[in-house]
Amino acid sequence: MINASLKQLSAALGAKQISAVELASLFLDRIEQRNPVLNAFVTVDRARTLEMAKGADARRAKGESGPLLGIPLAHKDIFCTEGWLTTCGSKMLANFVSPYDATVVEKFKQAGVVTLGKLNMDEFAMGSSNETSHFGPVKNPWDLNRVPGGSSGGSAASIAARLAPAVTGTDTGGSIRQPASLCGLTGLKPTYGVVSRYGMIAFASSLDQAGPMAKSAEDCALMLNAMAGFDVRDSTSLQRPTEDYTRDLDLPLKGLRIGLPREFFGAGMDDDVRAAVDAALAEYRKLGAVTVEIDLPNSGLSVPAYYVIAPAEASSNLSRFDGVRYGHRAADYGDLNDMYSKSRAEGFGAEVKRRILIGTYVLSHGYYDAYYLQAQKIRRLIANDFVEAFKVCDVIASPASPSVAFRFGEKSADPVQMYLSDIYTISTNLAGLPGMSLPCGFGNGGMPVGLQLIGSWFGEARMLNAAHQYQLATDWHTRMPPDAG
Amino acid sequence: MSLNLEEVTRIARLARIELSSTEADATREQLNGIFGFIEQLQSVDTKGIAPMSHAVDVVQRLREDKVSEADRRAAFQAVAPDVEAGLYLVPKVVE
């Protein structure tokens, strides 16, 4: 059951082979057993989960059906969930019980999904290793001495250890794809604007996008069907016709043009990652796809441009945490400004503070044009490169991460080294494109390697097709850590 | 470019984040490392390029000017650090 696909779980629920309560209990037991070591979940509430499962069973008993009715999922702790703690991995929100549901959470509830709990993450989604979480780092189930990636590290580890069949994540610069790569699972960041950001605690609003993380592309497509859609409460949500993201899964890959960016296959990639990605590309050629070399000449500027734009937006978004309406307030303070400054100094961790300070600086008088505006112009150049590239290819392939999962402490002393672990993922967010990571083999230390696929704007269905066909021909996505079973 | 201690303190004040003098020193070093990395953007020729502020070009939607939300003040204030009679309490700002 723990290795079953969402389709199989749904069929089992439909055939009354298992109830939603039994299914939720199975995963709750696994969480109870494994979470003390992995630290993937920050909140579990067995009673509340089982209540939801009973509700799903009752709906099914009344004749209702649906692809996700009774399926247990867990949410990254960045999504507001009514009545549950919603901490965003921060001391600032350590006691915040959300008074409302994020749109994503609400949609899953309507579909009859059962919430298993809330997943650990880098504080305010700022990190690539889960080491910035106020609640301690998540361990990589493949090797407990290594990071799971970030910021959706709890999400990734929970799937790898089979503590949940599928989960939600968010991706601002690679936060779904990089942990998916490091923990050996499939994760997808949709085109910007496809999934509502309402109730998803904001980091960098022009880049943030929620997406599914699961064991396969097919599961991700089913999840995305439930997550996507116009939302009047998100000002950048797109009004588009409803799509069935599973519709192209079975198309043959003959003639698919896979673009390989020269800039992504140069120096900076570890040999073990290169070998696994090369083998995946050979498999794609066997399946009938053709590979073409493409150029993304400005992609080398993605990481520095991102570290101007994302902190700028973060400094603005996180100004709401002032110790007045919600969140941490210092115990001792003098005047109002002192209350703000002390509450924020105590409530935020080091990386969050760093990014707020960078953002405050690049937006401040005299530096706005030189940094912020210049970065936005470079963002345009980066996006234009993709427009050109997609004239000659249908999807783009690259590694998702330049290395396999690194060890705790290996990069935490040097922020710039940590930032460079998202070197292949960030340009996708700047351009607003959909991207995903899927397992394509193993590298040093027996650690998983992820293949990144990037689709054209709104090209999720085609990208999922390419991922699904690869997963029909290979079994990397079915592998799990030795002690998960 | 390189930030001095005074500038770090000024940014922290603008951001309303208290920094002790030892923290300010460590922060200065880290920020300078990051700004050194960001500096490469300066050498790119972007003449005539329109800034891209968002991933997708959308215009703000307008809606009818009518009440769309229910009053949930009690629920929202339940998570506030200090409230009284429906008001958020903060230190006195006007003498």
Interface residues (C-beta under 8 A of the other chain):
Chain A: N95 F96 V97 P99 Y100 T191 Y192 G193 S206 L207 V232 S235 T236 L238 N298 L301 V303 P304 A305 Y307 V308 S315 S319 D322 G323 V324 R325 Y326 G327 H328 R329 Y333 G334 D335 L336 N337 D338 M339 Y340 S341 K342 R344 A345 F348 K353 R354 I356 L357 I358 T360 Y361 S364 A370 Y371 L373 Q374 A375 Q376 K377 I378 R379 R380 L381 A383 D414 P415 V416 Y419 N429 L430 A431 G432 W457
Chain B: L3 V8 I11 A12 R13 L14 A15 R16 I17 E18 L19 T27 Q30 L31 G33 I34 F35 F37 I38 E39 Q40 L41 Q42 V44 T46 I49 A50 P51 M52 S53 H54 A55 V56 V58 Q60 R61 R63 R72 A75 F76 A78 V79 A80 P81 D82 Y88 V90 P91 K92 V93
